[in-house]
Amino acid sequence: MLEVVSIEDAKRLLRERFAGFGAGTEAVPFDQAAARVLAEDVVASEGVPPFDRSTVDGFAVCASDTFGCSDALPALLALAGEVEMGEEVDVACPPGACVRIPTGGKIPQGADAVVMLEYCEEYGDGTVGIASSVAPSDNIVFENDDAAPGSVLVKSGTLLQPHHVGTLASLGMTRCLVRKPVRVGVISTGDEIIEADRTPAASQMRDVNAPLLAAAIRACGAEPSCFPIVPDSYDALLAAVEGALETCDAVLVSGGSSAGQKDNTARVLSHVGDLLFHGVAVKPGKPTLCADANGAPVFGLPGHPVAAYFMFLELAAPLLMPGFFARRTPAVLAEGLPSNHGRSELVPVELESMPNGKHATRLRAVPIRSKSGLISQLCTANGYLEIARDTEGLAAGALVEVTLFDRWQGCELA
């Protein structure tokens, strides 16, 4: 018989016990930083851009010289010179004059706007006709507009994307401090489980959990290490877990987590460490357990793939990516969901757009009726919602919060 804890208590126990988990860091070249987790804030040491620059090809002008001009009555300005890319600007733009400038060129002294080339005509006598007026600051990116010195541009804990790498390059940061990737062992157990590349016979089943969990681990910026499938044997599972702990920072065991005669995971985890809980008041995922093996979290996940995946997302992933928040979005529930199981329930949903007034749209969450063993049902799901333990379900039209599968972004959606 399982003595279950609430999912909130399970999360609290994990946060308290593994508070410093995954804290190792290393410096890497910025071109190897994508998909790594930043370990310190990126602070601008200089302004970006370092000078006022044009965003278009055209002519730098004093904006007031263009007021009221048109195709029929262009403003006539004297061409004072040209800005060369990468060169110091040695030409000024006094009132009544203009300076030819390319995109990205440094704004000459005296100019406060740029007119696009399409609205300008050179007459060949040293004058330029301006057929469209501009306001001060039009078509200019000013010094420090992108980043002011001392500002935090990328926060610690961010899973670095290509645009973050571009930001590092703009600051001249050729290396950055990232978290060392956590190595996570993945062990599937069960007499009926075979490798995914084999053809099942009799009552055999292909191993879904190891590839699923390995992919989820990689999505968290960690490194999976998959071990051979283990039969329903206490000694074999104990040897596999102890072997995994020799090279891994954490271990996930899927299958054998219930309280049946051949469910050995709880006994093995109790042997290798301090068993924190065995049973979580959630559907799917009730048999989930976790032990602390000298600072290494060892999870026993259900054998059913959907249950194993949800419990990984809810309990294991936050340890692999500390400081991250799940991306969530509000949605309107498309149909009623009864729930009287005495435990929280996680329900996969598909999100659809629905009209909301004249222009705006809202999202509608359509529940996907699935059983925990049917992983293919999640292919159309965008995320999942939680029905609280102390409710009897949710009514159609209720406003719900959907946790997105594309979730680890460092901030929550409004």
C-alpha positions, 0 to 999 in steps of 0.5 A: 500500500502506497502512502502518498504525498501531495504533488506540492509536498513532493516538489517541496521535499525535492527543493529542500533536499537537492537545493544545490543540485547541478550547481557546477559551472564551466566557461565555454566559447560563445560559439558553443554556448547555445542550448547551455544554461547560463550560470551568471548574468550577462551585464553590458560592459559597454554601450550597444551600439557605441554611436548613433547610427542610421537604420536606412540608406539615405541622407542625414538631415536637420529634421526642421529643414524638411518640415512641410516638404512634398513631391510638389515642393521638395526641400532643397539642401546642399550636399555637405559630404558622405559618411563612409562605413567603418571610418571616422566621420569628418563631415558635419551637417549644418542647417540647410545641408544634408549628408549621404549615409548608408545603413549602419553609418554613424550620424554626423554632427548636427543631424538629428534624422535620416530621410530614406533614399526613396524620398530623395533626388540628387540634381547633380549640382550639389543640391538634394531634393527632399520630398518627404518630411521627417521628425527628429530621431526618425530612422536613427538608432541612438547610442546605448539604445540596444544596451546601456552600460551596466544593464543586465541583458541575459539573466542567469538560468537562461537556456541560451538560444542563438539570439543570446549568442548574438548578444554576447558577440555584440559585447565582445564576450567570446566566452561565458559561464554556463552550468556543467551539464548534469549527467542523468542515467536512464534505466528501463525495467520489466521482463516484457520490455525490449529495445525499440529497434526489435520486433515484439513477440508474444506480450513484449513491448518496445521500450518507449520510456528510455528514448522519451526520457532521454529526449526530455533530459536533453531538452533540459540542457542535461546529458542522458546516459541510457543503460541496458533494459533490466529484467524484473529482478531485485539483484539485477536492478540494484546492480544497474542503479549502483552502476549508474550512480558511479557515473551519473549525477541523477538516475531515472528508473522507469517501471517497477515503481508500484507495490506489486510482487515484482515491483523492485524499484522501491526496495532498490531505492531504499537500499541505495539511499534515503527514500523521500516518498513513495506515492504521489497523489496525482493521476497519472503518476501515483506510484512515483518515488524518489530517494536521495543517494548521497546527494544524487536524486534517484527517481522511480517513475511509472512504467506507463509512458505518459505518467512517466513523462508527466512526472519527469516534467513536474518533479525531475525537470526542475532539478535539472534546470533550477530557476526555470519557470514553466511556460503557461498560458490561460485558456477556456476549457472546451468541455467539462472534466469530472474528477473525483479521484482524491488526487490531482489530475493532469490532463493533456489538452490541444489548444485552439484559437477562438474568436474573442471580440472584433480582433482579438482571439483567445485559446480554447483547451480541448481535453485529449481523452487518453490513458497513461500508456498511450503515448501517441495521444500526446502527439496532438497535445500542446500541454496539460492542465491540472485539476486540483486534488480538492475539486470534483472537476472543471466545468465547460467554459472554465478559465484554466491555466495550461502548462506548455510542453515547450516550457523551459524558457525562464519566464512565464507567459502572461 
